[in-house]
Amino acid sequence: MLGTGAPLADYIQLSCIHPLKAGDENYAISVVIPCNAPGVRIHSRRSYAEGVPSVFDYPLSTRFDESDAILVYDDVFVPWEHVFVYKDLALTRASFFETAAHVLGNNQAQIRFAVKMKFLTGLARSVAETTGSIAIPAVQSALGDVAALAALVEGLVLAQEAHCTIDADGVARPGLQELYAQMVLQPEIHNRMIALVRELVGGGVIQVPSSIEDFANPAAWADIERYIQSPGSPARDRVKLFKLVWDAIGSEFAGRHAQYEMFYAGAPFVTKGHIYRHYDFDGAKALVAHALAGYDENGVVTKREPATV
């Protein structure tokens, strides 16, 4: 686990990104296996699109659910032409960390995350405009918090591009300091963003008709049209927006995304270990050394050139 998209795949690469030590050679492999090979079993979770009324009611669940699965390999034959690494500890690790595989994989995930944060920001702003609360200073302040989180994530992605390095193979590797900083902060940022959007939308996301089929009932539609609307936003548009918001922050689909953002990059000590190894501590310590060298125990100040940051 976790095999996201496995039920839709033709082939799956099986390897080990975790640190391995002597005696772990049986896990030091990299192979590609067809999903229909004898002995392969894929146990997928239930689709969140199953049983929902319509695309209108659950616009994200019905179209963008990523099926997660546990994969079992029970005495599966793998031909040598599908074997890239075989019981080689150093080569297994090198395939992830000496190549750009690990950093590019996480960089694209953070581009995805930046788009998600911008989307959630758009939802929050759209709700405030629809309900008319946009004129309230407290709402504008909350939207400022939302926008700051989205801008922070996007800024870290852009900083990875600005501080990229070209490796010996000509591959542009994103800036490691910014990459791993975002991996550490991502769960906290996502949880904070969802909480802010929840506060801004209030009970509106649960005060919606059960299904679009209610629109076809004359009596129900008369009530919906009269009571579930906002100034400048007719009932149909308001219901459509609030159902989209609910699918983004409150449905099963949304719950899966919240869990995913918390853990997909690995345990917190793993991501914090990456930033510990790649942050410019030498540069930070140099600033401290420069400050300490600027005076002595007698209070004599030494004139020097400004520190280089």
C-alpha positions, 0 to 999 in steps of 0.5 A: 500500500498505497496503490493509488490508481492501481485498479486502472493501471496496466503495469505497476513498478514495485520497489522500496524507497525506505532506507535499507540495511545489510540483511534487507537485500530481499527488499532491494529490488525494482521490478515492473509487473503487469496487473493481470499477471497470475498471483497479483491481487488488487484490493481496492477501496469502494469508489466514492462515486458509487451511489451518489445521486448525480454529477450536479450533487457530487461534481468532484466525487463522480469525476475525480476520485482516485481509486486506492488499493492494496496490492498482493503479490503471491508467488508472481513470476517476473521475467528478467526483462522486467527487472531493473534492480535485483537485491542491490541495496545501494542501487535501490536507494540510488534509483530514487535519490541519486537520480531526480526521481524523488525530488521531481515526484514531490515537485509535481505533487506540490504543483498539484497542491498549489492548484488545489489551494488556489481552487479552495481560495476561489471557492471561499471567495465565491461563497462570500460574494454569493452570500453578500458577506464579502463586505464584512471586514471579518470575512475579508480578514479570513479571506486574507488568511486563505489567500496568504496560505495559497500564495505561500504554497505557490511561492514555494513552488516558484522558488523551487524553479528559481533555485533549481540546479542542473545535474550532470545529466542535464536534468533541472532539479528543483531547489531542495530547501524549498521542496522539503520545507513545503513537504513539512508544512503541507499537512498543516497548511491543508488542515488550516485551509480547510478549517478556514473555508469551513468557517467562511461557508458556515451551515450553507453547505449542509442546507441544500436540497438532497438531490437535483431531482428536487428541482423537478418537483414543483412544490419543492422547487418553489421552496428552494427558489424562494428560500435557498437563494442570495441577492444576485444569485438565484437558487439554482446557482447557489445550490450548485456552488454550495454542493461543489464546496461540500464535495471539496471539504465535507464529503467522503471524497474530501475526507480522503483528500484530507487524509492523503495530504497529511500522510502521502509524503511520509511520516513527519520525521521523514520529511523533517529529516529531509529539510534537516539535511538540505537546509542552509544551516551553514549560511544561517550560522555564518550570520550568527558568527558575523554578529558575534564577531562584531563586538568583544567582551568590553563592548568594543564594536568592530567595523566590518563589511556587511554579512553576505546572505 
